[in-house]
Amino acid sequence: MQFETVEFTLNGKRVSVNAKSTEVLSDVLRERLGLIATKVACGEGTCGSCTVLMNGEPIYSCLTLAFDCKNKSIETLEGLSNDPNHLHPIQEAFVKENSAQCGFCTPGIIMSAKALIDNNANPTREEVKLAISGNICRCTDYSRYINAVLLASKSLREAKKSVQN
Amino acid sequence: MKDFTYLSPNTLEEALSLRTKYGEEATFLSGGTNLLYMMKRDVRRPKYLINLKNVKGLDSIRWNKEEGLNIGALVNLTKLQHNETVVSHYPILSQSISRIASPQVRNAATIGGNLSQEVWCWYLMEGFPCWMNGGKHCFAPEGDNRYHHTVAGGFICMAIHPSDLAPALYAMNATVTIAGPSYEKKIKIPELLPGYTRIEGRLKQKYVFENTLRGDELIVSVHVPTPSEGTRAVFLKSAARESFDFALASASIVVALEGGSCKDASIVLGGVATMPYKATRVESKLKGATVTTELIEEASSLVFERESPLSMNAYRIQLVKELVKRGLLQACGFEVEYDLTPEALLS
């Protein structure tokens, strides 16, 4: 059994975990750190529910070894907001659009959406679809997710404009 | 996953000597989107994983007009897809990568890993004791061969080589540089991925893999020459879903046109055979001829030397011929129905 200290930045804070070689990032997040917003459905990189951001890019945390996270920056849904009274604009938009049904795919979709909006302040509908093309939803037809992401990017653009004025 | 020891060398030499030290019980790891999937399903159980992501010197993209494009094996697929040089001078590669799996997979996967990936057959992935899993049997012919198996013949393993990028690289005449314990060699895509041909030497290996890499060899770079003036290259893929799915058929079409005639053509198909399949009869029909829609119609019926569908996959034959036709129309500047869904291609 091989254990190694894995240090990485998680939602802006430095963390350190004594991980096993066979652990994947979703194991570390959920079992070791108690951050259960990141879901595991297929567990093998074909559904997207475990999507988190690594150095700003969406990856499947169920298919990423813990050891491969050393010195990376990881963002999970908890990093957007863990306070229901002060949601991140993307989360607000998903609530407004009533996007989720069972909610299992939703954290992964939000993280893919965050990566999109971080890099592209004004995405088109097609760009949103592409950004979430690695996230499968079994309940919906995705239209409310797409609308939510467009709404979120609009709110963020307007918030930025009013700050600049 | 079965327990393993993770090793993380910093140089290519170290990586190769670790493989020499631990032998067959060690496997190289880059993006992990294929290997970790199989390890989680307990189909592959290496005792040592040699992580390549910290090996220096394997992740650059270099280009100049004379020498062409040099891509390090560890270059990430998303990065390669969006690289300015690739987008402007080798758009067929960007098009091909854009259809691979999903954004999250492309963010982890590498070009070296894509070329050395294993076949994706549900019998193998469910742990059946097939040719790729320590046995001497293929379950596809008498089983469900709708999605993952060849229509162009096979010898032992009948599974399709799943790479979308390999056919595009083949059509662009790419060369792959491979490093072994004490040597380096350069081979073309068909030598790396010969499918069921030239199987003799490989039958003696413990597992028969779809690529000819020895266990102690490693892809270090891929070179793509500069296409000649007037070359047009397109990549088309038909799949059940627009993302995630492997190709039901893919066509990488590279044509050099002068006036109205075809000077040269290179057409490689994915999703139909145990290796990227060069449609030589289609190429011969086009070379030197004046390109018309009638010629394209005729040429695209010549895709297969010999059609060898299995019990449930004959539909792919019409699908790929129609895909080739639409690809040729597009590449040669004709108007084309751009709907490439299986329903549209089979109607």
Interface residues (C-beta under 8 A of the other chain):
Chain A: M1 Q2 E4 S21 T22 V24 G43 E44 G45 T46 G48 T51 M54 E57 P58 I59 Y60 L63 T64 L65 F67 D68 S112 L130 A131 S133 G134 I136
Chain B: M1 K2 D3 F4 T5 Y6 S8 G32 T33 L36 Y37 K40 R41 L49 N51 K53 T78 A101 S102 P103 Q104 V105 N107 A108 E242 S243 F244
